[in-house]
């Protein structure tokens, strides 16, 4: 009737977390013990994860800008104010951070001519790897919303008529 009889089978006691059962191990190099150690608990703020995700997303070739139309406009105005801190690397990034996991939502503008599906997979891979490597959090999903396509500007053809 006591729970100590079942503890050897599950590897759990009232004070410790259960050991993973066969077939339920966490995939990849991230394990729960990276954030909870004998010395104490490590917590990562949402703003930290937002910045890491924003920088990692911008590192991928084919991303022109981040954020929806309104946030990009506001960001451009903010950058022009003297004394501002410069561009907001977390613009266009939404995150949910738990004790051991994180989920990321990205709003991006892509360069014209780039394969969106391939670009999306590259962004997902880079963002996930960067967050997991730097924070120890398991990234459960990276959702990407493509809000716009940046068209190349041709100064040579502006103002000229296509017909003579």
PyMOL commands that set and color helices and strands:
alter all, ss='L'
color gray80, all
select helices_A, chain A and resi 4-10+32-34+46-58+69-80+116-135
alter helices_A, ss='H'
color red, helices_A
select strands_A, chain A and resi 36-37+40-41+63-66+93-97+101-111+138-150
alter strands_A, ss='S'
color yellow, strands_A
deselect
rebuild
show_as cartoon
